[in-house]
Amino acid sequence: MAQAAPAPGGMIRGGRTPDIFSERTHAVAKVAVPVVLGLIYGYWAAANTRYGGPITGWNLLFGFVTAIVFAAVWMGLAALTPRLPRELHATLWGAFTGIAVGFLYSLSGRGHSVLSSAGLGVAFAVVVGGVLFYRYYTHEDAAGNRIR
């Protein structure tokens, strides 16, 4: 029985995964993903500030302002960080994640201290920053250039 000889690079030619989405889809996703995640984050923050009470106008305003800030910072980081070295790239995304988690935790209960919110935020920042540093480090060539 005949078998095909293995091709270098496996089933993917050139060592890259195929891009199944068009340029237009990527352009829409570049805006849609931060906006949707911002709305989810803003809803979560507004729900935390209600403490199970009624929805008020100030609560809605807080949620939308939080969503706008979250989405704006996400888009700013997404535009800025690809041009930075891997250490700073991972540190900024880790810090963003830590700040976001710590902020939500500080809103979630009346008995949480600033230190517990900051500690949880720092813990998330360290873990996310470490994971992203590993990912960015392993996706470079020997000269330190990103493989795209």
C-alpha positions as CSV (number, residue, x, y, z in Angstrom):
1,M,0.0,0.0,0.0
2,A,1.4,3.4,-0.9
3,Q,1.6,6.3,1.4
4,A,2.4,10.0,0.8
5,A,5.7,11.2,2.0
6,P,5.5,13.7,4.9
7,A,5.8,17.3,3.8
8,P,8.0,19.8,5.7
9,G,5.9,22.0,8.0
10,G,3.1,19.5,8.4
11,M,-0.2,20.1,6.7
12,I,0.3,23.9,6.8
13,R,2.4,25.3,4.0
14,G,5.0,27.9,5.0
15,G,4.6,27.3,8.7
16,R,1.6,29.6,9.1
17,T,-2.0,28.8,9.8
18,P,-4.4,29.8,7.1
19,D,-6.3,33.0,7.6
20,I,-10.0,32.1,7.0
21,F,-11.4,35.6,7.6
22,S,-11.2,38.5,5.1
23,E,-9.5,41.9,5.8
24,R,-13.0,43.5,6.3
25,T,-13.8,40.9,9.0
26,H,-10.6,41.7,10.8
27,A,-11.3,45.4,10.6
28,V,-14.8,45.0,12.0
29,A,-13.5,42.7,14.8
30,K,-10.9,45.2,15.7
31,V,-13.7,47.6,16.8
32,A,-16.5,45.1,17.7
33,V,-14.5,43.0,20.2
34,P,-13.5,45.9,22.5
35,V,-17.0,47.4,22.3
36,V,-18.8,44.1,23.1
37,L,-16.3,43.3,26.0
38,G,-16.7,46.9,27.2
39,L,-20.5,46.6,27.3
40,I,-20.2,43.3,29.3
41,Y,-17.7,44.9,31.6
42,G,-19.8,48.0,32.1
43,Y,-22.9,45.9,32.8
44,W,-20.9,43.9,35.3
45,A,-19.6,47.0,37.1
46,A,-23.1,48.6,37.1
47,A,-24.6,45.4,38.5
48,N,-22.0,45.3,41.3
49,T,-22.8,48.9,42.3
50,R,-26.5,48.2,42.7
51,Y,-26.0,45.6,45.4
52,G,-29.3,43.9,44.2
53,G,-31.2,47.2,44.4
54,P,-33.2,48.9,41.7
55,I,-31.7,50.1,38.4
56,T,-31.3,53.9,38.5
57,G,-30.2,56.5,35.9
58,W,-26.9,57.0,37.8
59,N,-26.4,53.2,37.7
60,L,-26.9,53.2,33.9
61,L,-24.6,56.2,33.4
62,F,-21.9,54.5,35.5
63,G,-22.2,51.3,33.4
64,F,-22.0,53.2,30.1
65,V,-19.1,55.4,31.2
66,T,-17.2,52.3,32.5
67,A,-17.9,50.5,29.2
68,I,-16.6,53.5,27.2
69,V,-13.4,53.7,29.3
70,F,-12.8,50.0,29.1
71,A,-13.3,49.9,25.3
72,A,-11.1,53.0,24.8
73,V,-8.2,51.7,26.9
74,W,-8.5,48.3,25.1
75,M,-8.3,49.9,21.7
76,G,-5.5,52.1,22.7
77,L,-3.5,49.2,24.0
78,A,-4.3,47.1,20.9
79,A,-2.9,49.9,18.7
80,L,0.1,50.7,20.9
81,T,1.5,47.4,22.2
82,P,2.4,45.6,19.0
83,R,5.2,48.1,18.4
84,L,6.6,47.6,21.9
85,P,9.2,45.0,23.0
86,R,7.7,41.8,24.4
87,E,8.4,42.7,28.0
88,L,6.6,46.0,27.9
89,H,3.8,44.5,25.7
90,A,3.1,41.7,28.2
91,T,3.4,44.1,31.2
92,L,0.9,46.6,29.8
93,W,-1.7,43.9,29.0
94,G,-1.1,42.3,32.4
95,A,-1.5,45.7,34.2
96,F,-4.8,46.4,32.2
97,T,-6.2,43.0,33.3
98,G,-5.1,43.5,36.9
99,I,-6.6,46.9,37.1
100,A,-9.9,45.7,35.5
101,V,-10.2,42.7,37.9
102,G,-9.3,44.8,41.0
103,F,-11.8,47.5,40.1
104,L,-14.6,44.9,39.7
105,Y,-13.7,43.3,43.0
106,S,-13.7,46.6,44.8
107,L,-17.2,47.2,43.5
108,S,-18.5,43.7,44.4
109,G,-19.0,44.1,48.1
110,R,-19.1,46.6,50.8
111,G,-16.7,44.8,53.1
112,H,-13.7,44.6,50.7
113,S,-10.7,46.6,51.6
114,V,-8.5,48.5,49.2
115,L,-5.6,46.1,50.0
116,S,-7.6,43.0,49.1
117,S,-8.7,44.6,45.8
118,A,-5.2,45.7,45.0
119,G,-3.8,42.2,46.0
120,L,-6.2,40.4,43.7
121,G,-5.5,42.9,40.9
122,V,-1.7,42.4,41.3
123,A,-2.1,38.6,41.4
124,F,-4.1,38.7,38.1
125,A,-1.6,41.1,36.5
126,V,1.4,38.9,37.4
127,V,-0.3,35.7,36.0
128,V,-1.6,37.3,32.8
129,G,1.7,39.2,32.2
130,G,3.7,36.0,32.7
131,V,1.5,34.0,30.3
132,L,1.6,36.7,27.7
133,F,5.4,37.1,28.0
134,Y,5.8,33.4,27.4
135,R,3.5,33.6,24.4
136,Y,5.3,36.6,22.9
137,Y,8.7,35.1,23.7
138,T,7.9,31.8,22.0
139,H,6.5,33.6,18.9
140,E,9.8,35.3,17.9
141,D,12.7,34.3,15.7
142,A,16.3,34.3,16.9
143,A,16.7,38.0,16.1
144,G,13.7,39.0,18.3
145,N,11.4,39.8,15.4
146,R,7.8,38.7,15.7
147,I,6.6,35.9,13.5
148,R,3.3,36.9,12.0
